[in-house]
Amino acid sequence: MKKTKNVGILIFDEVEVLDFCGPFEVFSVSSNVSAENSFNVFTIAEKDGPIYARNNLSINPKYTIKDCPDIDILIVPGGQGARKEMHNQMIISWINNIYPNLELLLTVCTGALIVGKCGLLEGLTATTHHSALNLLKDISPNIKVVSDERYVDNGKIILSGGISAGIDMSLYVVDKLLGKEAVSKTIDVMEYSY
């Protein structure tokens, strides 16, 4: 019987499409290539109703922050909307409340700004989209910000740089959790250069 981990992806208006769709694809494909482990991947929003991602892509979240199942891996993507959501006390409180029970917290691009506002990055090494490196440092002054890494592993919190780096980070996490064979099969199905 397969062991299943719940992978929740936070979405919000003006979220960058590839920031959440790239990891969604990686974890979904990985579920189909591993004989022993799988991921139940779903989207989560603050409330019911469509979310309008960058360029008006309309998405219907599977769950809200009030009714989602327990999450093993939370992915916080970025995009222009992250600059608004980092001031959304409902989202900040929700992340802080579930954080102790998460196995992993992953950020893509400016999703790091939201997690930084949660106070969870203090003392860690972090990265984000190159245009937001200084803002991230302003939000979390006691972090080491790096600009030359696609992703940074701090143990429980793993952060990735801009947009496509979220795919690389997700493959790295699949390797970490499921091993090289699962990653090989995943990149073969995705026809992705890793």
Secondary structure, 3 states (H helix, E strand, C coil): CCEEEEEEEECCCCCCHHHHHHHHHHHHHHHHHCCCEEEEEEEEECCCCCEECHHHCEECCCEECCCCCCCCEEEECCCCCHHHHCCCHHHHHHHHHHHHHCCEEEEECCHHHHHHHCCCCCCCEECCCHHHHHHHHHHCCCCEECCCCCEEECCCEEEECCCCHHHHHHHHHHHHHHCHHHHHHHHHHHCCCC
